[in-house]
């Protein structure tokens, strides 16, 4: 078990993936672990799109043009948002959780009809 603010522990998945020749990077969520904010004035924001931008910035900092991106829980949602907004940065997407992006059209029609998920 692990939370969205810490990389997984006790899982062999990343080791098995590395053994197959892939580079595996598992960052901390902004503001946790070894990360820090450079300014006290920096807005602390856990909004999923902000986290997706963090991950694109992370890829840029490491000169990763395209990648297979995977995520679980908050990471799954973040990966989905990244794929929706920056699809050219993806070779493939693996997302596991209940926080996946649903049908935008269905959400729009429910909202307009006042049904809100009924």
Buried (B, 14 or more C-beta within 10 A) or exposed (E): EEEBBEBEEEEEEBEEBEEEEEEEEEBEBBEBEEEEEEEEEEEEEEEBEBBBBBBBEEBEEEEBEEBBBBBBBBBBBBBBBBBEEBEEBBEEBEBEBEBEBEEEEEEEEBEEEEEEEE
